[in-house]
Amino acid sequence: MRRPWASLGASIPAAFLAVTPLFATMSIYLPPEGLAEIAPVVVEGDVTRVASGYDPETGSLATYVSIGVVAAYRGPNDLREIVLRQPGGRYGGLVHEVDAVPVYEPGERVFVFVEFARDGAPRTAGMFFGKFAIRQGATRDGDRATRDLSGQGTILRRPDPSIEDLPVRDLVAVVENHPFRSPGTSKPAVRRPRTLSPPAGMAFAPPELDRLLWDDERVVPGSAPVAGGGGSLAAGYRPVDVGAPPAFDFTPLSATSPTRWEETDSGTAITVNIEQARNPLSNGPAAVNEIKRGMAAWTHVPEGRVMLESGNENYNFSGTNAQSPAVAYPPVNIVLFGDPYGEITDPSGCSGVLALGGYWRSGSTGRTVNNVTFYPALRLYLIFNNAFECFLGNTDNLAEVAAHELGHGIGFGHSTVADSIMRATAYGNGRGPRLGDDDRDAAHCHYPHTLAVTAPNGGESWTAGTVHSISWTATTEAGADPGTVSLEYSTDSGSSWLPIATGEANDGTYSWTVPSAPGAHARVRVIRPNRVSPTPFPYPSACSSDATNADFTIAAANPAAGTVPDGAPGAPVRVAKAAGADLTMTWGASCAGTATDYAIYEGTLSALRAGSWDHLPVACSAGADLTQTLTPGVGSRYYLVAPRAGSIEGTLGARSSGTPRPASQGACAPREASSCE
């Protein structure tokens, strides 16, 4: 973002050393013809110096751009140099960033429309609209001027392409054919002929220029502690939009220092005060209502916890504060109408900057949420321009701009998704403050709705095939619409997940038939998936979720009672449920007689289905005992009951002498005696 002027008082309090303000704008395209009518001075020249300066007398901080004039198309004939005061800048550990003003580079040639601040300081007219970069000898037709409007916030009616390119002589013709019109008059000012050679003698400069302390001198101003300032001394400098990744879906307003309001995590609303004076509807309560519509759009996102509420709806901010909230840390969150501090260039017709919105943040990092580490936000503000009834006089347009700029105030940048309120172009079509799905994802991922699984929560044993209730709690700040959730389960402690249900009511309970997936590492989770896919990196695909705190067990299902033949006519094996997870087997006597022992074998059903067997003896009974209780193994199992008689189990064979080997008399030992012969 770029930088606005900041008057910080006679000394810089600790809060300013600990916080960084960030700004964003909403504008209606301002063509060169409109600039010509609001700029009393128009020059072409070379940028010789760009430096940040701190005024120890007023406490203001700004960036100063020195331009050696080579041609004055409007203004004093003897103008030789002009020094522009640009909003924002840096001094020692203090950084002030802002959108809406152009970036000047030392050594570049520029074509600049100039206006004057209330104290007489020259500044770029129309904010970022008023500066063109010149490419000398670019074509056979001569020098060309370019104006790059990409990355300059929300611009309604912005032409394509966003980088304008035209001959310098066309700009000169615009200046000659569209005279400057003094504010409040319709009589054009006297035209000034083009000066073809560098003028001599005169310079325009801000009144404080001679007393400034420059950033490279590193003279740190005195400071005093301010309650709630917190954080470190420095709040790192970030050039405007340099190094920021392309915007896919929603983005934080600052790619390098994302910011959020931490009090929302405890259910505390962000209170915003409103000053009714100068509102474009000429009706204070009606204007307040449109601001509240913009707040409600963000508050009523069911996936998110951010809450905006109005505080004092007739706050006298401009009457009690000497400095604008855009340049000095304000005592409250505030919405101002009519640009009472003159921060924004007045509109030309129905073109220009509609509003500025942003926040002040701590210089120390705060919580990490959804893989992003945020800086804590401390204050937000929204300043509407004056004399913009042509657009803001419509209630839906006013509410739309409010929702967009408040979105910046709670930390969101511009979206590339169609239908988003945070897209980089305003609608102005009666849409009002309605959010799109991507806006809701932004609120969800920065201010996630809180879910907490309460059952199962670790240590339980749920048997496959039985029905249990998955239960969870959910925060309800968003109001009556709790939304829907998806449920999943894991058998590997959360390394991978399988679906249970999607689109379920977020009512805190779900009846689950436990799957046949026995194991001791099961977990469940409840999630709120995002609405737009793919989710921009590094945010997860579901920005609010909770899982079982520890593993629980899915026990094997108890087999249903059943029968299988055992080779003896009329003597089936019966399986019945015993206490707990045990099974009891009973069977009929073998034809070998009552003295026959029996072995019980167990194997895995999957192996049997695959055409092989893997059974091993797990229990035995002796003689007339035709029943056995045992604990089954994990998973689906099969059982085989067989008499331990030689003819059934296989003969032991004979010695080399031909005599039978002796039979063991122990229980479960194979018998040599033949049965069922």
C-alpha positions as CSV (number, residue, x, y, z in Angstrom):
1,M,0.0,0.0,0.0
2,R,1.1,3.6,-0.3
3,R,1.5,6.4,2.2
4,P,-0.7,9.3,3.5
5,W,0.2,12.3,5.5
6,A,0.2,11.8,9.2
7,S,0.1,14.5,11.9
8,L,1.0,12.8,15.1
9,G,1.1,15.5,17.7
10,A,4.1,17.3,19.3
11,S,5.7,14.0,20.1
12,I,5.3,10.5,18.9
13,P,3.6,8.4,21.6
14,A,4.5,4.8,22.0
15,A,1.4,3.7,20.3
16,F,2.7,5.0,17.0
17,L,5.9,3.1,17.4
18,A,4.0,0.0,18.0
19,V,1.3,0.2,15.4
20,T,1.1,0.5,11.6
21,P,-2.0,1.9,9.8
22,L,-3.0,0.4,6.5
23,F,-5.5,2.0,4.1
24,A,-7.5,1.1,1.1
25,T,-9.6,3.2,-1.3
26,M,-12.8,3.0,-3.3
27,S,-12.9,5.4,-6.3
28,I,-14.7,6.3,-9.4
29,Y,-12.5,6.6,-12.4
30,L,-11.0,10.2,-12.8
31,P,-10.0,10.9,-16.4
32,P,-7.3,13.5,-17.4
33,E,-10.0,16.0,-18.3
34,G,-11.3,15.9,-14.7
35,L,-7.8,16.3,-13.3
36,A,-7.3,19.4,-15.5
37,E,-10.3,21.0,-13.9
38,I,-9.2,20.5,-10.3
39,A,-5.4,21.2,-10.7
40,P,-4.2,24.8,-10.5
41,V,-0.7,23.7,-11.4
42,V,0.4,21.1,-14.0
43,V,4.1,20.4,-14.5
44,E,6.5,18.0,-16.3
45,G,9.8,17.3,-14.6
46,D,12.4,14.9,-13.2
47,V,12.1,13.4,-9.7
48,T,15.3,14.4,-7.9
49,R,14.6,13.1,-4.4
50,V,12.1,11.0,-2.4
51,A,12.5,11.1,1.3
52,S,10.4,10.7,4.5
53,G,10.4,13.6,6.9
54,Y,9.2,14.1,10.5
55,D,8.1,17.5,11.7
56,P,9.1,17.9,15.3
57,E,6.8,20.9,15.7
58,T,3.6,19.3,14.7
59,G,4.5,15.6,15.0
60,S,3.5,15.0,11.3
61,L,5.1,12.3,9.2
62,A,5.1,12.5,5.4
63,T,7.0,11.6,2.3
64,Y,8.4,14.5,0.3
65,V,9.0,14.4,-3.5
66,S,11.3,16.9,-5.1
67,I,10.7,17.5,-8.8
68,G,12.9,19.6,-11.1
69,V,10.5,21.3,-13.4
70,V,11.3,21.2,-17.1
71,A,7.9,22.4,-18.4
72,A,5.1,24.2,-16.6
73,Y,1.8,23.8,-18.5
74,R,-0.2,25.6,-15.8
75,G,1.2,27.7,-12.9
76,P,3.8,30.4,-12.4
77,N,6.0,31.0,-15.5
78,D,9.2,31.1,-13.3
79,L,8.5,27.8,-11.5
80,R,11.8,25.9,-11.2
81,E,11.2,23.3,-8.5
82,I,8.2,21.9,-6.7
83,V,8.2,19.7,-3.6
84,L,5.1,17.6,-3.1
85,R,4.0,16.3,0.3
86,Q,2.8,12.8,0.0
87,P,0.7,11.1,2.7
88,G,2.6,8.6,4.9
89,G,6.2,7.5,5.0
90,R,8.7,6.2,7.6
91,Y,10.8,7.7,10.3
92,G,13.0,5.5,12.5
93,G,10.7,2.8,13.9
94,L,7.5,4.4,12.7
95,V,5.9,3.3,9.5
96,H,2.7,4.7,7.9
97,E,1.3,2.9,4.9
98,V,-1.6,3.9,2.8
99,D,-3.3,3.3,-0.5
100,A,-4.5,6.0,-2.9
101,V,-1.3,8.0,-3.5
102,P,1.2,7.4,-6.3
103,V,4.7,6.1,-6.0
104,Y,7.5,8.4,-7.3
105,E,10.9,7.0,-8.1
106,P,14.1,9.1,-8.2
107,G,15.3,9.7,-11.7
108,E,11.9,9.2,-13.5
109,R,10.3,11.9,-15.5
110,V,6.7,12.6,-14.6
111,F,3.7,14.6,-15.7
112,V,1.9,15.8,-12.5
113,F,-1.4,17.5,-11.8
114,V,-0.9,19.5,-8.6
115,E,-3.3,20.8,-6.0
116,F,-2.7,22.4,-2.5
117,A,-3.6,21.1,0.9
118,R,-5.3,23.4,3.5
119,D,-1.9,24.6,4.8
120,G,-0.7,25.4,1.3
121,A,1.5,22.3,0.8
122,P,1.6,21.1,-2.8
123,R,0.3,17.5,-3.3
124,T,-0.7,15.3,-6.2
125,A,-4.2,16.2,-7.4
126,G,-6.7,13.3,-7.4
127,M,-4.3,11.2,-5.3
128,F,-3.1,8.3,-7.4
129,F,-5.0,9.6,-10.5
130,G,-2.8,12.7,-10.7
131,K,0.6,11.2,-11.7
132,F,1.7,10.0,-15.1
133,A,5.2,8.5,-15.8
134,I,6.8,9.6,-19.0
135,R,8.8,7.4,-21.4
136,Q,11.0,9.7,-23.3
137,G,11.4,9.0,-27.0
138,A,9.2,6.0,-26.7
139,T,7.8,6.3,-30.3
140,R,8.3,8.3,-33.4
141,D,5.5,10.5,-32.2
142,G,7.6,11.6,-29.2
143,D,7.3,11.0,-25.5
144,R,4.4,9.0,-24.0
145,A,2.7,9.2,-20.6
146,T,1.5,6.1,-18.7
147,R,-0.8,5.9,-15.7
148,D,-1.0,2.5,-14.0
149,L,-4.3,2.0,-12.1
150,S,-3.7,-1.7,-11.3
151,G,-3.5,-2.4,-7.6
152,Q,-5.1,1.0,-6.7
153,G,-8.0,-0.3,-4.8
154,T,-11.6,-0.4,-6.0
155,I,-12.2,1.8,-9.1
156,L,-15.7,2.0,-10.5
157,R,-15.8,2.4,-14.3
158,R,-12.1,1.7,-14.7
159,P,-11.3,1.4,-18.4
160,D,-9.4,-1.6,-19.9
161,P,-6.5,-1.8,-20.0
162,S,-5.8,-0.6,-16.5
163,I,-2.4,0.8,-17.7
164,E,-3.2,3.9,-19.7
165,D,-0.7,5.0,-22.4
166,L,-1.0,8.2,-24.5
167,P,1.2,10.8,-26.1
168,V,2.3,13.6,-23.8
169,R,1.1,16.1,-26.3
170,D,-2.4,14.7,-25.7
171,L,-2.2,15.4,-22.0
172,V,-1.0,18.9,-22.8
173,A,-4.0,19.4,-25.1
174,V,-6.3,18.3,-22.3
175,V,-4.7,20.9,-19.9
176,E,-5.2,23.6,-22.5
177,N,-8.8,22.7,-23.4
178,H,-10.0,22.0,-19.8
179,P,-9.2,25.1,-17.7
180,F,-8.9,24.9,-13.9
181,R,-12.2,25.7,-12.2
182,S,-11.8,27.2,-8.7
183,P,-13.9,25.4,-6.1
184,G,-17.4,26.9,-5.8
185,T,-17.1,28.8,-9.1
186,S,-17.9,28.1,-12.7
187,K,-15.5,30.7,-14.1
188,P,-12.4,29.1,-15.6
189,A,-9.0,30.4,-14.3
190,V,-6.6,32.0,-16.7
191,R,-4.7,29.5,-18.9
192,R,-0.9,29.5,-18.6
193,P,1.1,28.8,-21.8
194,R,3.5,26.0,-21.9
195,T,7.0,26.8,-20.8
196,L,9.4,25.1,-23.2
197,S,12.6,25.7,-21.3
198,P,13.3,25.2,-17.5
199,P,11.9,28.2,-15.6
200,A,14.1,29.9,-13.1
201,G,13.6,31.4,-9.7
202,M,10.4,30.2,-8.1
203,A,9.8,27.0,-6.0
204,F,6.7,25.6,-4.4
205,A,7.2,23.7,-1.2
206,P,5.4,22.7,2.0
207,P,5.7,25.3,4.8
208,E,7.4,22.8,7.2
209,L,10.2,21.8,4.8
210,D,13.0,23.7,6.5
211,R,12.4,22.2,10.0
212,L,12.0,18.5,9.0
213,L,14.1,15.7,10.4
214,W,14.8,13.3,7.6
215,D,14.5,9.5,7.9
216,D,18.2,8.9,7.0
217,E,19.3,11.0,10.0
218,R,17.8,8.4,12.4
219,V,17.0,10.9,15.1
220,V,14.4,9.0,17.1
221,P,11.7,11.3,18.5
222,G,10.7,11.2,22.2
223,S,7.9,8.9,23.1
224,A,5.6,8.3,26.1
225,P,3.8,5.0,26.9
226,V,0.2,4.8,25.7
227,A,-2.1,2.2,27.3
228,G,-2.9,-0.6,24.9
229,G,-0.2,0.3,22.4
230,G,1.8,-2.8,23.1
231,G,4.2,-4.4,20.6
232,S,7.7,-3.7,19.5
233,L,9.3,-0.4,18.5
234,A,9.4,-1.1,14.8
235,A,6.5,-2.1,12.6
236,G,8.5,-3.1,9.5
237,Y,8.4,-1.1,6.3
238,R,6.7,-2.7,3.4
239,P,6.8,-1.1,-0.1
240,V,3.4,-0.8,-1.7
241,D,2.3,-4.2,-3.1
242,V,5.9,-5.2,-3.8
243,G,6.4,-9.0,-3.5
244,A,2.7,-9.7,-2.8
245,P,1.5,-12.9,-4.4
246,P,-1.2,-12.7,-7.1
247,A,-4.7,-12.5,-5.6
248,F,-6.5,-15.8,-5.8
249,D,-9.8,-15.7,-4.0
250,F,-9.8,-13.7,-0.8
251,T,-6.5,-12.2,0.5
252,P,-5.5,-10.3,3.6
253,L,-5.3,-6.6,3.1
254,S,-1.5,-6.8,3.6
255,A,0.2,-9.9,2.2
256,T,3.2,-9.4,4.4
257,S,1.5,-8.3,7.7
258,P,-2.0,-9.9,7.8
259,T,-4.1,-8.5,10.6
260,R,-7.2,-9.6,12.5
261,W,-9.2,-8.5,15.6
262,E,-8.3,-11.0,18.4
263,E,-11.2,-10.0,20.7
264,T,-13.6,-11.8,18.4
265,D,-12.1,-15.1,19.6
266,S,-13.8,-14.5,22.9
267,G,-17.1,-13.4,21.4
268,T,-16.5,-9.7,21.8
269,A,-17.9,-7.4,19.1
270,I,-15.9,-4.7,17.4
271,T,-17.7,-1.4,18.3
272,V,-17.7,1.3,15.6
273,N,-18.8,4.8,16.3
274,I,-20.4,7.0,13.6
275,E,-20.4,10.7,13.1
276,Q,-23.6,11.8,11.3
277,A,-22.4,15.2,10.2
278,R,-21.9,15.9,6.5
279,N,-23.6,12.6,5.4
280,P,-24.5,12.3,1.7
281,L,-28.1,11.4,2.5
282,S,-28.7,14.7,4.4
283,N,-30.4,12.4,7.0
284,G,-28.3,11.3,9.9
285,P,-30.4,8.3,11.1
286,A,-30.8,7.1,7.5
287,A,-27.0,7.3,6.9
288,V,-26.3,5.5,10.1
289,N,-28.7,2.7,9.0
290,E,-26.7,2.2,5.8
291,I,-23.5,1.9,7.8
292,K,-25.1,-0.6,10.1
293,R,-26.2,-2.6,7.0
294,G,-22.6,-2.8,6.0
295,M,-21.6,-4.0,9.5
296,A,-24.4,-6.6,9.5
297,A,-23.2,-8.1,6.3
298,W,-20.0,-9.2,8.0
299,T,-21.6,-10.0,11.4
300,H,-24.2,-12.4,9.9
301,V,-21.7,-14.8,8.3
302,P,-22.6,-18.1,10.0
303,E,-19.2,-19.6,9.4
304,G,-17.3,-16.7,11.1
305,R,-17.1,-15.1,14.5
306,V,-16.5,-11.5,13.5
307,M,-19.1,-9.1,14.9
308,L,-19.4,-5.4,14.1
309,E,-21.8,-3.3,16.1
310,S,-22.5,0.4,16.2
311,G,-21.5,2.3,19.3
312,N,-22.2,6.0,19.6
313,E,-24.3,6.7,16.5
314,N,-23.8,10.5,16.8
315,Y,-20.2,10.7,17.8
316,N,-18.6,14.2,17.6
317,F,-15.1,13.0,16.4
318,S,-14.1,15.9,14.2
319,G,-15.1,18.4,16.9
320,T,-13.0,16.8,19.6
321,N,-9.9,15.4,17.7
322,A,-7.5,17.7,15.9
323,Q,-6.1,14.9,13.8
324,S,-7.7,12.6,11.2
325,P,-7.9,8.9,12.1
326,A,-6.0,8.3,8.9
327,V,-2.9,10.1,10.2
328,A,-3.1,9.8,14.0
329,Y,-4.0,6.8,16.2
330,P,-7.6,7.5,17.0
331,P,-9.2,7.0,20.4
332,V,-12.1,5.0,19.0
333,N,-13.2,3.1,15.8
334,I,-14.9,5.7,13.7
335,V,-16.9,6.3,10.5
336,L,-16.7,9.9,9.2
337,F,-18.7,11.5,6.3
338,G,-17.6,14.4,4.2
339,D,-13.8,14.1,4.6
340,P,-13.7,16.6,7.5
341,Y,-9.9,16.7,7.6
342,G,-9.4,17.2,3.9
343,E,-7.5,13.9,3.4
344,I,-9.1,13.1,0.0
345,T,-9.1,15.1,-3.2
346,D,-12.5,16.6,-3.9
347,P,-14.4,14.9,-6.7
348,S,-14.4,16.2,-10.2
349,G,-18.0,15.8,-11.4
350,C,-18.8,12.3,-10.3
351,S,-15.2,11.0,-10.5
352,G,-12.6,10.6,-7.8
353,V,-11.9,8.7,-4.6
354,L,-15.1,7.8,-2.8
355,A,-13.7,6.6,0.5
356,L,-10.7,5.6,2.5
357,G,-10.9,2.7,5.0
358,G,-8.3,0.9,7.0
359,Y,-6.9,-0.1,10.4
360,W,-4.1,0.5,12.8
361,R,-2.3,-2.6,14.1
362,S,0.2,-3.7,16.6
363,G,3.8,-4.1,15.6
364,S,4.1,-7.5,17.4
365,T,2.7,-10.7,15.9
366,G,-0.3,-12.3,17.6
367,R,-2.1,-15.5,17.1
368,T,-1.8,-18.1,14.3
369,V,-5.1,-19.0,12.8
370,N,-5.5,-21.4,9.9
371,N,-1.8,-21.5,9.2
372,V,-1.5,-17.7,9.1
373,T,0.2,-15.6,11.8
374,F,-1.7,-12.3,12.2
375,Y,-0.9,-9.0,13.8
376,P,-3.5,-7.8,16.3
377,A,-5.7,-5.0,15.0
378,L,-6.3,-2.0,17.3
379,R,-8.4,0.5,15.5
380,L,-10.4,0.8,12.3
381,Y,-11.8,3.8,10.5
382,L,-13.8,4.7,7.4
383,I,-13.7,8.2,5.8
384,F,-16.2,9.1,3.0
385,N,-15.3,11.9,0.6
386,N,-17.4,15.0,0.5
387,A,-19.6,16.2,-2.4
388,F,-20.2,12.7,-3.7
389,E,-24.0,12.6,-3.5
390,C,-24.1,11.5,-7.2
391,F,-23.0,8.1,-6.0
392,L,-23.2,7.9,-2.2
393,G,-26.6,9.6,-2.2
394,N,-28.0,6.2,-3.2
395,T,-28.6,4.2,-0.1
396,D,-27.6,0.8,-1.6
397,N,-24.4,2.4,-3.0
398,L,-23.6,3.9,0.5
399,A,-24.1,0.5,2.1
400,E,-22.0,-1.3,-0.5
401,V,-19.1,1.1,0.0
402,A,-19.5,0.8,3.7
403,A,-19.3,-3.0,3.6
404,H,-16.3,-3.0,1.3
405,E,-14.3,-0.5,3.3
406,L,-15.3,-2.1,6.6
407,G,-14.0,-5.4,5.0
408,H,-10.6,-3.6,4.7
409,G,-11.0,-2.5,8.3
410,I,-11.3,-6.0,9.6
411,G,-8.3,-7.1,7.5
412,F,-9.4,-8.2,4.0
413,G,-7.9,-7.3,0.7
414,H,-9.3,-7.5,-2.8
415,S,-10.8,-10.7,-4.2
416,T,-10.6,-12.0,-7.8
417,V,-13.8,-14.0,-7.5
418,A,-16.9,-12.7,-9.3
419,D,-19.8,-11.6,-7.1
420,S,-17.4,-10.7,-4.2
421,I,-18.1,-7.5,-2.3
422,M,-14.3,-7.3,-1.9
423,R,-13.5,-7.4,-5.6
424,A,-11.4,-4.6,-7.0
425,T,-14.3,-2.9,-8.9
426,A,-17.4,-1.4,-7.2
427,Y,-20.9,-2.4,-8.5
428,G,-23.0,0.7,-7.9
429,N,-26.0,-1.2,-9.3
430,G,-28.3,-1.5,-6.3
431,R,-26.5,-4.6,-5.0
432,G,-26.1,-3.1,-1.5
433,P,-23.8,-4.8,1.1
434,R,-24.6,-8.4,0.1
435,L,-21.5,-10.6,0.5
436,G,-20.5,-13.3,-2.0
437,D,-19.3,-16.8,-1.1
438,D,-15.7,-15.8,-1.3
439,D,-16.3,-12.9,1.2
440,R,-17.9,-15.5,3.6
441,D,-14.8,-17.7,3.2
442,A,-12.6,-14.7,4.1
443,A,-14.6,-14.2,7.3
444,H,-14.6,-17.9,8.0
445,C,-10.8,-18.3,7.6
446,H,-9.7,-15.2,9.4
447,Y,-12.4,-15.4,12.1
448,P,-13.3,-19.1,12.2
449,H,-16.5,-20.4,13.7
450,T,-15.5,-22.6,16.7
451,L,-16.5,-26.3,16.8
452,A,-15.6,-28.6,19.6
453,V,-16.2,-32.4,19.5
454,T,-17.4,-33.7,22.9
455,A,-18.1,-37.4,22.1
456,P,-16.3,-39.5,21.3
457,N,-13.3,-37.6,22.8
458,G,-10.8,-40.4,23.4
459,G,-10.7,-43.6,25.4
460,E,-14.1,-45.0,24.5
461,S,-14.8,-48.4,23.0
462,W,-17.6,-48.5,20.4
463,T,-18.5,-51.8,18.8
464,A,-18.8,-52.0,15.1
465,G,-22.4,-52.1,14.0
466,T,-23.8,-50.3,17.0
467,V,-25.3,-46.8,16.9
468,H,-23.7,-44.0,18.9
469,S,-24.1,-40.2,19.0
470,I,-21.3,-38.0,17.8
471,S,-21.8,-34.7,19.7
472,W,-20.1,-31.3,19.4
473,T,-20.6,-27.7,20.5
474,A,-20.5,-24.7,18.2
475,T,-20.2,-20.9,18.8
476,T,-23.4,-19.1,17.9
477,E,-22.3,-15.5,17.5
478,A,-23.6,-15.4,13.9
479,G,-27.2,-15.7,15.0
480,A,-30.0,-18.0,14.0
481,D,-28.3,-19.6,11.0
482,P,-25.9,-22.2,12.3
483,G,-25.1,-23.5,8.8
484,T,-24.2,-27.1,8.0
485,V,-21.2,-29.4,8.8
486,S,-19.5,-32.5,7.4
487,L,-18.4,-35.4,9.6
488,E,-15.5,-37.7,9.0
489,Y,-13.7,-40.6,10.8
490,S,-10.2,-41.9,10.9
491,T,-8.7,-45.3,11.8
492,D,-5.1,-44.0,11.9
493,S,-5.1,-41.3,14.5
494,G,-6.1,-38.6,12.0
495,S,-3.5,-39.2,9.3
496,S,-6.3,-39.8,6.8
497,W,-10.1,-39.4,6.9
498,L,-13.2,-41.1,5.5
499,P,-16.6,-39.5,5.1
500,I,-19.5,-40.1,7.5
501,A,-21.9,-37.4,6.3
502,T,-22.0,-34.1,4.5
503,G,-24.5,-31.2,4.7
504,E,-25.7,-32.1,8.2
505,A,-27.4,-29.6,10.3
506,N,-25.0,-27.9,12.7
507,D,-27.2,-28.9,15.7
508,G,-24.5,-30.6,17.8
509,T,-25.5,-34.2,17.4
510,Y,-25.4,-37.0,14.8
511,S,-26.4,-40.7,15.1
512,W,-23.6,-42.8,13.7
513,T,-23.6,-46.5,12.9
514,V,-20.1,-47.4,13.8
515,P,-18.4,-49.0,10.7
516,S,-16.7,-52.4,10.7
517,A,-13.2,-51.0,11.0
518,P,-11.9,-52.5,14.2
519,G,-8.8,-50.9,15.7
520,A,-7.5,-48.8,18.6
521,H,-6.7,-45.6,16.7
522,A,-10.1,-44.2,15.7
523,R,-11.1,-40.6,15.7
524,V,-13.9,-38.4,14.4
525,R,-14.1,-34.8,13.4
526,V,-16.7,-32.2,12.5
527,I,-15.8,-29.6,9.9
528,R,-17.2,-26.5,8.2
529,P,-15.9,-26.7,4.5
530,N,-15.1,-23.5,2.7
531,R,-17.5,-22.4,-0.1
532,V,-15.1,-21.6,-2.9
533,S,-12.5,-24.1,-4.1
534,P,-9.6,-24.2,-4.2
535,T,-8.9,-22.3,-1.0
536,P,-5.9,-19.9,-1.4
537,F,-2.7,-21.0,0.2
538,P,-1.9,-21.4,3.1
539,Y,-5.5,-21.6,4.3
540,P,-7.0,-25.2,4.8
541,S,-10.0,-26.4,2.8
542,A,-12.1,-26.3,6.0
543,C,-11.3,-23.3,8.1
544,S,-13.1,-24.4,11.1
545,S,-13.1,-28.0,12.5
546,D,-12.4,-30.1,15.5
547,A,-11.5,-33.7,16.1
548,T,-11.5,-36.2,18.9
549,N,-8.8,-35.2,21.4
550,A,-7.4,-38.8,21.6
551,D,-7.8,-42.2,20.0
552,F,-10.8,-44.4,20.8
553,T,-11.4,-48.0,20.0
554,I,-13.7,-49.6,17.4
555,A,-14.3,-53.1,18.7
556,A,-15.1,-56.0,16.4
557,A,-18.8,-56.7,16.0
558,N,-20.2,-59.7,18.0
559,P,-21.2,-62.3,15.4
560,A,-24.8,-63.1,15.2
561,A,-25.9,-66.6,16.4
562,G,-25.7,-69.1,13.6
563,T,-25.1,-72.7,12.6
564,V,-22.6,-74.5,10.4
565,P,-22.4,-78.2,9.6
566,D,-19.5,-80.1,11.2
567,G,-19.6,-83.3,9.2
568,A,-21.7,-85.1,11.7
569,P,-25.3,-85.4,10.5
570,G,-27.7,-83.4,12.7
571,A,-24.9,-82.0,14.9
572,P,-24.3,-78.3,13.8
573,V,-22.0,-75.8,15.5
574,R,-24.0,-73.0,17.2
575,V,-22.5,-69.6,18.0
576,A,-24.1,-67.3,20.6
577,K,-23.2,-64.0,22.2
578,A,-21.8,-64.3,25.7
579,A,-20.9,-61.7,28.3
580,G,-19.0,-58.6,26.9
581,A,-17.4,-59.4,23.6
582,D,-17.1,-63.2,24.2
583,L,-18.7,-65.9,22.1
584,T,-20.0,-69.3,23.2
585,M,-19.9,-72.2,20.8
586,T,-21.8,-75.5,21.2
587,W,-21.8,-78.5,18.9
588,G,-23.0,-82.0,18.7
589,A,-21.0,-85.1,19.6
590,S,-18.8,-86.6,17.0
591,C,-19.3,-90.0,15.7
592,A,-16.0,-90.8,17.3
593,G,-17.8,-91.1,20.6
594,T,-18.0,-89.2,23.9
595,A,-14.4,-89.7,24.7
596,T,-13.3,-87.6,21.8
597,D,-11.6,-84.3,22.5
598,Y,-12.4,-81.3,20.3
599,A,-10.2,-78.5,18.9
600,I,-11.5,-75.0,18.0
601,Y,-9.7,-73.3,15.2
602,E,-9.9,-69.6,14.3
603,G,-9.0,-67.8,11.0
604,T,-9.5,-64.6,9.2
605,L,-12.6,-64.4,6.9
606,S,-10.7,-62.3,4.3
607,A,-8.2,-65.2,3.8
608,L,-11.0,-67.7,3.5
609,R,-12.8,-65.5,1.0
610,A,-9.6,-65.3,-1.0
611,G,-9.6,-69.1,-1.4
612,S,-7.1,-70.0,1.3
613,W,-7.2,-70.7,5.0
614,D,-5.1,-69.6,7.9
615,H,-6.8,-71.2,10.9
616,L,-4.9,-72.0,14.1
617,P,-6.1,-73.8,17.3
618,V,-7.2,-71.3,19.9
619,A,-9.1,-73.5,22.4
620,C,-10.0,-77.1,23.1
621,S,-12.4,-79.2,25.0
622,A,-12.1,-82.7,26.4
623,G,-14.4,-85.6,26.2
624,A,-18.0,-84.9,26.7
625,D,-17.5,-81.2,27.0
626,L,-19.4,-79.9,23.9
627,T,-19.2,-76.2,24.6
628,Q,-16.5,-73.5,24.7
629,T,-16.5,-69.7,25.4
630,L,-13.7,-67.6,24.0
631,T,-12.8,-64.0,23.1
632,P,-12.8,-63.5,19.3
633,G,-9.9,-61.9,17.5
634,V,-10.1,-58.5,15.8
635,G,-11.9,-58.3,12.5
636,S,-14.1,-60.7,10.7
637,R,-13.3,-64.3,11.7
638,Y,-14.3,-67.9,10.9
639,Y,-14.2,-70.9,13.3
640,L,-13.7,-74.6,12.8
641,V,-14.6,-77.3,15.4
642,A,-13.0,-80.7,14.8
643,P,-12.7,-83.9,16.8
644,R,-9.2,-84.9,17.7
645,A,-9.6,-88.4,16.4
646,G,-7.1,-89.9,14.0
647,S,-9.6,-90.5,11.3
648,I,-10.6,-86.9,11.4
649,E,-7.4,-85.2,12.2
650,G,-5.1,-87.5,10.1
651,T,-3.4,-90.6,11.4
652,L,-0.1,-90.4,13.2
653,G,1.3,-93.2,11.1
654,A,3.3,-96.2,12.4
655,R,6.8,-97.0,13.4
656,S,9.2,-98.6,11.0
657,S,8.3,-101.9,12.8
658,G,4.7,-101.4,11.7
659,T,3.3,-100.9,15.1
660,P,1.1,-97.8,15.7
661,R,2.6,-94.9,17.4
662,P,1.1,-94.5,20.9
663,A,-1.7,-92.0,21.4
664,S,-1.4,-89.2,23.9
665,Q,-4.0,-89.2,26.6
666,G,-3.8,-85.4,27.2
667,A,-6.7,-83.2,26.4
668,C,-6.6,-81.8,22.8
669,A,-3.9,-84.2,21.9
670,P,-4.4,-86.1,18.6
671,R,-5.7,-89.6,19.1
672,E,-4.3,-92.6,17.3
673,A,-7.5,-94.6,17.6
674,S,-9.5,-94.5,14.5
675,S,-13.1,-93.4,14.7
676,C,-16.1,-93.5,12.3
677,E,-14.5,-96.4,10.5
